[in-house]
Amino acid sequence: QAPNLLPGPGDTSGPQFMIPKNVQEHPEHMRVAIPALGDLTDVRLFSANPHMHLVGTHISSTIERPVARGTDPQTECLANGGWNFDWQRTYQYDAPLDKLPSIAEGDVIDIKCTWDNTIENPFVQRMLADSGLPPIPIDITLGEQTTNEMCLEIFGLSIPAPAPPAKTQPRPTTIEFPPALAQMQVNPNMLR
């Protein structure tokens, strides 16, 4: 499910993902509701991978739960930091599995991004130079090209392992190894 883009500054006919030229702190804000997870229970987030392109300067995400759940607060920060295109990483939470943020149907992931689309931003200069464009900022839209931008988080999820299949016959352990196999000897002709 794609996030819902919320109206931002300068949007005239509904939400529009566009970072205008010569604007130093342009924000965009989106939200996505967690859909039904089927039979999955105890789904945990173990990593966050924020992603923007060259013009981005800050990205943050939170999870909003309808109510606090167990040790999880109603609202929890998942990632929050300055953005640098050259420092893209997957960040793993430093916590035991049972202390990681949980997600469930009805929770909402809230993502906010900020960009600096002025010529004073060295990454705008780099984007324009790498694209063979003159050193004049351009309006930037959503997309996959160098001259486009993104605002997304990729999360690593931990789900409980499925139950083992029912055993029809007990499997032997090394202690129960069949005696005939334990008495086998190597054929000396195979050692050459």
N, C-alpha and C positions, 0 to 999 in steps of 0.2 A: 504494500500500500504506500503510495507516495504521500509525502508530507503536504499539509495544507499551508500554502504561503499566505501570510497575513498582509493586509494593506500596509504599505510603508510610505515614507515621506516622498512626495512627488507623484504618487500613483493617482491617476485621474479617473480611470475607468476600471476600478477593481485592482486586485493585487497584481503587481508586475515586478518580476525579478530583473531589475536594471540598475546598474551602478553608474550614476551620471558622472561625466567628466568634470574635473576640477572641484570635486567634493571630497573633503578630507576624512570625514567620519560618517560614511553612509551605512545605515543598518538595514538588515533584512531579518525577518522573524518567521519561523515556521513551526508547525506542530503536527504530530502524528499520533493517533490513538492506536494503542495495541489491540489488534483484533483477537477474536477467539483463538486460543492455542490448542484446541482439540483436547486430547487426553494428557497433554504435557502439564506437569505441576513442578513447582520449585525450580523455575527457570531463572538463572542467575547471569548477570553481566560480569565477565572476567576481564574484558579489555575494551578500550575505546581508541578509535583511529579517526581523529578529526581530519577533514579534507577541505581545502580551498585551493585557489590558484595563486598567482603571483601578487595580486593587488590586496589580498586579504590581510588584515592586521589582528583580528581577535575572533575567537569562536568559543561558545559556551553551550552546554546542554545540561538540562535537568530532567528528572523524571518526577511527574506529579501523579500521586496515587489518590484515588477517591478518599481513602482514609489511611492512616498509618497501618502497616501490616507487620506483625511480629516486631523485630528490632528495626525494621525499615521505617524511617520517618515519612510523613505524608509528602514532603518535597525533599528531593535529594540531588545534590550536584553530581553530575557524571563526568564532566570535563569542563575546564575553564582555563583559558590561557591565551597569551599572545600568539599570533600565527606568523610563521616564517616558512615559506615554501620549501626552503632547503632543509628544514628540520622535520620533515614528515616522518612520523613514527606511529607504531601501535603501542599504546601505553597499557600495561597490565596493572590491575589493581593489586596492591600489596596487602592482601587479607586472606584469611582462610575461606574456603568455599562457603561455609554457612554464614559468613559475615559480608559476602558480596551483595551488591544491590540486586534485588529480585524484581522481576517484571511479571505482570499478569494482565489478563484481559481488562480493558477499561483504563489502564494507566495511560498517561500521555507523555511523550518525549517532546520537550520544548527546546528548540535550537535557535540560537541568535548568532549572527555574524556581522562583522564590521569591516569596511574596506576604506582604503585611502587611495583615491583615484586622482591624485595631483602629481604634477611633474616633480615635486620635491621628494616623492616616494621613489627610492632607488629601484624598487621592483617594477614600478610603472615604466621607468626608463628602460629597464632590462626587457620587459615585455614588448615594448615598442621596437627596440633595437633588434631583438630576436625575431620579430615578425616583419622586419624591413619597413617599418612605418616611421614617419617623421616624429620628432620628439614633442608631440602634442597629444595630450590625453584624449581618449575616445570614450564614448558611452560603451559600457560593457554589459552583455546579457548572459544569461545562463547557457552553459554549453561545455563541450569537452576540449575545445581548442585553447591555445595559449592566450588568445585575446578574449576568451570567455571566462566566466567565474563559476564557482560552485560553493555550496555551503551544506556540508553533510557530515554525518558521523556514522562510522561503521563500527558496530559492536560485536564483540565475541560473546557467544552465548554458551552457557553450560546447561545441559539438560540431564536429568537422571538417566542412567543406562537402563535399557529394557530388561525386564525380568528374564532370567535364563530359561531356555526351553525346558519343558518337563522331561525328566529322564525316564526312558523306558527300561534301560538296563544300567546298572551301575558301571561306571568306567573304572578300569583297574588303575591303581596308583602304582608308583614305582615299587612299593613294598609288596603289592599283589601281582607283580610281574609274572607272567606264566613261566613255570619252571623250565619248560622246553626251550624258551628263548634264553634263559639264564645259562643254560648248559651249552649253548652254541659255541663253536670254536671257529676261528678264522681259517679259511683254506690257505695253506702256505703258498700255493701257486699264485694267489692274488697279491702277495706282498712283493712281487718282483717288479 
